[in-house]
Amino acid sequence: MSLSLADKQLAALLWGCALLAAALVLLVLLFLFKESWPVLQHIALIRFFNDTSWHPVDGLYKLTPMLSATFYSTLGAVMLAAPLGIASALFSRYYAPSFLAGCYRRLIELLAGIPSVVYGFWGLTTLAPLIGRLHPPGVSLLTGILVLTLMILPTIALTADAALAAVPAAYLRGAASLGLSRWGLISGVTLPAARPGVTAGIMLAAGRAIGETMAVLMVAGNVVQQPHSLYDSVRTLTANIALEMAYATGDHRAALFVSGLALMCVVLLLVGMAELMSQERRHV
């Protein structure tokens, strides 16, 4: 089928936008690598893992405590938000009346639009004191996990809802003809069919949790230490960059760019995995 001139122009415009986006990502990676190179030239990568501590002024560049804090906070937030988000999507899609489901989705979308600093401010003034009553100091890994859970919950809920809505109607009609119960339909048909899309949404939410800065900076305590408890104060990689970049110079500044390069690579890996899941979904 031949394309009209307008279709060809639109296709060219879309190709241009896609190439521009890819070029921007590549330029960011190149910039991070260029700024990291001064320290990578004379410091082995292994030192970022086995130095005794993080004191760049003294030539110590251990990133392990901040990597651990980033990993644990992201993992904890995903473990809490994923079941809640999927349950939320199932409720609005299969259990709630249509009017209530519409209002519920609008509320979830509103939750997704709240700035991260507002989440951080609420966590610092409300959630941290409550946790501090159980186990001081309150600003801790647990507080960071709970705030991140609230922040990524809308992403998981909305992507799961979209994945459930994309399940072919023929699947639902076939399940109904077999006399399956509502839960049998959900567990045996819709969730397996929507699994790639749901998984992709979870990975995208994990990417947001890894890259979050302001809210975690406000509620996690910002102590560079290996966390041994949920109540320990920690510092994530993003918070470390935000706190120290203003005064960092020389190798210290380059080491912070190494942190940014590591974060960028992890996020790109998650986005790539999410895209693979989406491709699998399109071929189901």
Secondary structure, 3 states (H helix, E strand, C coil): CCCCHHHHHHHHHHHHHHHHHHHHHHHHHHHHHHHHHHHHCCCCCCHHHHCCCEEHHHCEECCHHHHHHHHHHHHHHHHHHHHHHHHHHHHHHHHCCHHHHHHHHHHHHHHHCCCHHHHHHHHHHHHHHHHHHHCCCCCCHHHHHHHHHHHHHHHHHHHHHHHHHCCCHHHHHHHHHCCCCHHHHHHHHHHHHHHHHHHHHHHHHHHHHHHCCHHHHHHCECCCCCCCCCCCCECCHHHHHHHHCCCCCHHHHHHHHHHHHHHHHHHHHHHHHHHHHHHHHHCC
